[in-house]
Amino acid sequence: MWKAQGLPEDLFTSIIKVGCLPDEIEWLKFLALACSSLGVTIAKTLKIATEILSSCHENGSARIPFSTFQFLYTFLADVDGEVSGTQVNRMLTYLQQEVIGPDGLIKVSDFMNNPKVRLE
C-alpha cells in the first residue's frame, strides 16, 4: 500500500527500523512513527495522530480514547528514549485524573494548550 501511494521507500524502511517493527506491523505503532516523521516533537506527533484517528471533531477539537493516547504516548516516549518512565507516568496520571472527562476522551487542546502538561 505504501508503494501504491507513491510514498518514499526509504521513509518506510526507516519507520520499520526505528520502531523495531516485526513482519506483522501493529497499525498504531506504525501510525505513531509515520506521524513522528511529520511532527518532530512527541506532542506534535500526538496531535497529528489524534487528528487522524478522531472520528469526532466537536468544536473543532479532535478527540480519541484516553487508552489510545496512553498507548501512543508510551510507545513514542519509549522509542524516543529521552523521556523517562517517571515523566510519562506523571503526565498520564495528571491527564487521567485532572483532564479527562466522563466520556474517557482526550482532546488535542487537553495536551497541546495545557501549561501543566509537558509531553517532551
Buried (B, 14 or more C-beta within 10 A) or exposed (E): EBEEEEEEEEEBEEBBEEBEBEEEBEEBBBBBBBBBBEBEEBBBBBBBBBBEBBEEEEEEBBBBBBEBBBBBBBBBBEBBEEBEEEBBEEBBEBBBEEBBEEEEBBBBBBBBEBEEBBBE
